[in-house]
Amino acid sequence: MTLSGSEWVERFAERLGLDPPSAEESTILLDLAGLAAHSSERTAAPISCWLAARAGITAAKALNVAEALRDEISIDGKA
């Protein structure tokens, strides 16, 4: 049996004793993952999301931090 992405997230969240992210939160997390992956290497995407969770901040705040980092890197001429 193969689950869809949303089915996996729902079941995984349930096993962790959590509510799954809202549609808006999911979109923001995917944006965060995409930004991390495109600003460096693909492996940065899941690890950045994990770090945001460890920091205890919202997905939106994590995306803001990632955008600021991307902008800083762009200004420094590294991206």
C-alpha positions in Angstrom: 0.0 0.0 0.0 1.3 3.4 -1.0 0.1 6.5 0.8 -0.2 10.0 -0.6 1.9 12.7 0.9 -1.0 14.1 2.9 -2.0 10.6 4.1 1.6 9.9 5.2 1.7 13.2 7.1 -1.6 12.7 8.8 -0.6 9.2 10.0 2.9 10.2 11.0 1.5 13.2 13.0 -1.0 10.9 14.7 1.8 8.5 15.7 3.7 11.4 17.2 0.6 12.5 19.1 0.4 15.8 17.1 -2.1 17.4 14.8 -1.0 17.5 11.2 0.0 20.9 9.7 -2.8 22.9 8.2 -2.9 23.4 4.4 -1.3 26.9 4.9 1.4 25.5 7.2 2.1 22.7 4.7 2.6 25.3 1.9 4.9 27.3 4.0 7.0 24.3 5.0 7.3 23.3 1.4 8.4 26.8 0.5 11.0 26.6 3.3 12.2 23.3 2.0 12.4 24.6 -1.6 14.2 27.7 -0.5 16.8 25.7 1.4 17.3 23.2 -1.4 17.6 25.8 -4.1 19.9 28.0 -2.0 22.4 25.2 -1.3 22.0 21.4 -1.6 18.8 19.3 -1.6 19.8 17.8 1.8 19.4 21.2 3.4 15.6 21.0 2.9 14.6 18.3 5.4 17.3 19.3 7.9 16.2 23.0 7.8 12.6 21.9 8.5 13.9 19.8 11.4 15.9 22.7 12.8 12.8 24.9 12.6 10.9 22.3 14.6 13.7 22.0 17.2 13.7 25.8 17.5 10.1 25.7 18.4 9.1 28.5 15.9 6.3 28.6 13.5 6.7 27.6 9.9 6.2 31.2 8.8 8.9 32.4 11.2 11.3 29.8 9.9 10.6 30.8 6.3 11.3 34.4 7.2 14.6 33.4 8.7 15.5 31.4 5.6 14.5 34.2 3.3 16.7 36.6 5.3 19.6 34.1 5.0 19.1 33.7 1.3 19.0 37.5 0.8 22.2 37.9 2.9 24.0 35.3 0.8 22.8 37.0 -2.4 24.1 40.4 -1.1 27.5 38.8 -0.2 27.7 37.5 -3.8 27.7 33.9 -2.8 24.5 32.9 -4.5 
